[in-house]
Amino acid sequence: MQGPKQNNFPPLPSCCPCKPCFFQDFELEIPAEFSKYVKLGYYTWIARSVYYLINFLISLGYIGTIQDSFVTGSTIGLALLFFLAFIPLSFLCWYRPLYKAFRSDSSISFFVFFTVSACQIISDIIAILGPSKTGYLGVLAAVDLLNNGAPVNKNLGYVILFVAAIAVPLLPLDLFLLIKVHRLYRTTDASFQKAQSEFTTGVLKNEGVRKAGAQLASDVATNAMSNNATASGNRY
């Protein structure tokens, strides 16, 4: 008899006070025909994490060196926000739904993956272009700096082109995964109606939701009885 699964991600040393939060095993939980796409999603998430780290470090490295350029305080602040927030959010809202969709043929996980993928594709385009004050260092920022005659600006422009080049592969990877997973989704019995059913079942099974519903019903009944008693008293 197989014992309970032990969480193994993120892989942390035994001396660390924090423990892994998730269990993942491609060979054990994902059907063989889908495993390569889930692995590709995992490696894409790692690549995106590296991009956000480099984007932040490069913007931070040039703080105070340039006046009135694309690299401003708001750019650095947003780059830090993206690094701190988007890496875990991309894991929880994009990669994990992909993993769970193929692990348990979950319609709602497929729909979450499709929705977040569309948002990430838009984010990829913005990252490559890098408009001013968006938190992304991209082509537009590099061109602006290369057109500026100061040597330090040109050096930064070349570095930002390197950052934009790192973001470029993320776009075709996201597009490929979205299209491929959607084609695979159409071969399963997943559907919007099944997703609705899964959501409803999950909500009804949630202990907090059930307690809140019971409390609400109790309050409504109490208020109704109180109103009836008040109305009866007013008649006399």
N, C-alpha and C positions, 0 to 999 in steps of 0.2 A: 504493500500500500504506500502510495507516494505521499510524503509529508507536505505541509503547506509551503508555498513558494516564498522564498526570501527575496525581498527587494534587492536589486543589484545595480540600480542606476539612480543618480550618478555614482560611478565607482569611487568610493572614498576610503582612505586608510582606516584601519581598525581603531587607531588612536584618536580619530576625529570624533568630537562629541555629537556631530550631526550624522544621521544615518541615511542611507539611500531611500528615496521616496517611491521609486517605481521598480517594477519587474519587467524586464524585456529579454526575450530569447527568440531570435528569428527562426532558428531551426525547430524549436519546441512549439511555438505558438502560431507561427505564420505558415500557411500552406506553401509548399515548395514552389509552385508556379507564380506566387505573388511575392516571395521573399526578396527577390532582387529589386523590386520597386520600392519596398519598404526600406531596404538598406540604402537605396539611392536617396530616398527622402531623408534618412538619418544623416548621410554624408553631406547632403545639401544644407541641412540645418547647421552642421558643424562649420561648413564653409561660410554660411551667413553670419555665424557667431564671430568667426575670425574677421570677416569684413567689418562688422560693427566695432570690434576692438581696434582695428587699424584706423578706421575712420575717426574714432575718438582720439587715439594717440597722436595722429598727424595733426588734427585740429588743435589739440592741446599743445603740441610741440612748437607751434607757431604763434601762440598767444602773445600779444604785445609787440610782435615784430612788424605788423603791417597796419597802416591806418586806412580807413575807408575802403576796405576790400571785402571780398566775399567771406573771408575768414573773420567773423565778428564774434562778440560775446554771445549773441543768441545762437550762432552756429555751433559754438563749442558747448553751450548748455544743452541744445537739442541733441548733439552727438552723444553727450553723456547720458541723456535720457534714453536715447535709442539703445545704447549699450546696456544700460541697467534694466530696461523694461522689455525691449523687443526680443532679446535672446530667450528669456524664460517664456514670454508670451508666444513666441514662434514655436517653442517646444510643446507647450500645453495646448495651444489652439490650432496648430497646423500638423506637426509631426505626430503627436499622440493620437489625434483623430484618424490619421492615416494608418497608424499601427492598429488601433482598435477596429477600424473598418474592416481590415482583412483578417484580423484575429477572430472576430465574432460575427462577421457579415452584418455590421451595424449600419442601418440606413442613416440614422441621425449623425453618426460619425462621418459618413460620406458627405453629407450635406454641409457639415461644419468645415470639412477639409476643402470642399469646392469654394465655399464663401471666403474663407481666409486666403486661399490660393489666389483668388481674384484680387484681393486687397494687396497681397504681396507682389503680384505682378505690377500693379500700379506703383508700389513702393520701389520696385527694382528700376523702373523707368525713371522715376524721380532721382534715385540714387546715381544712375549713370549720367543724367543731365546735370544734377547738382545746382539747381537754382539758388539764388542768394537767400541766405537766412532760413534755409530749410533743414539744416543740420547735416546735409549730405555734401561731401566734397566730390564734385563731378566735373564733367567736361566744360560746362559753362564757367565754372569758377576758375578752371585751369586756363581757359582762353582769355578770360579777363585779366588774369595775372601775367600771362605771357605777353599780352599786348602792352603791359606796363613796363617802362624802360628800366626800372630799378632791378639790379641783379638778384637781390633777395626775393623779389616778386617772381622773377623767372624761375628761380630754383624751386620755389614753392609750387609754381605752376606745373613743373615736371613731376614733382612728388604727387600732386593731386591727380594728375593724369594716371599715375600708377594706381592710386586708390580707386579711380573710376574703372580702370582695367580689371581690378579684382571684382567689382560689382557686375561686370558684363556677363560672365558665365551664369550668374544666378538667374537671369531672365530666361534664357533657353531651358535651363533645368526646371524652373517653375512651370514654364509652358508645357514642356514634355510631360512632366508628372501630372499636371492637370488634365491634359488630353488623354494620356494613357490610362490614368485611373478612372476617368469618366467612361472610357470604352470598356474597361473591365467591369465597372459598376453596372453597365447596361447588360452584361452577361449574367449578372446575379439576379436574385429575386428581390433586391432592394428596391424601394419605391418611396415616394413622398408620403403615401398613406401609411407605409410601414414605419417611417420616421416619426409620423404623428403618433402612432400607436406606441412606439418605444418611448417617446417623450412623456406621454400620458401615463404609461405604466411606471416609468421611473419617478414621476412626480408623486403618484399615489403610493408608491412604496417608501417614499422618503418620510422618515419618522417625524422630522420637524414640520413638514407640510401637513401630515395627518393630525398632529397635536394642535397646530394652528387652526386647522379646519374644525376640529372638535371644539376648541375654545370659542371660535367665532359662532358656531351653531349654538353653543350654550349661552353666549351673550345675547344672541338674537332671541332665543326662547325666553330668557329672563326678562329682557326688555318688553317683549310682547305680553308676558304675564303681568308685568308691572303696569303697563298701559291699560290692560283690561281691568285690573283692580282699581286703577284710578278712575277709569270711565264709569265703573259700577258705583263707586263711591259718590261720584258727582251726581248720579241720578237721584240720590237720596239726600 
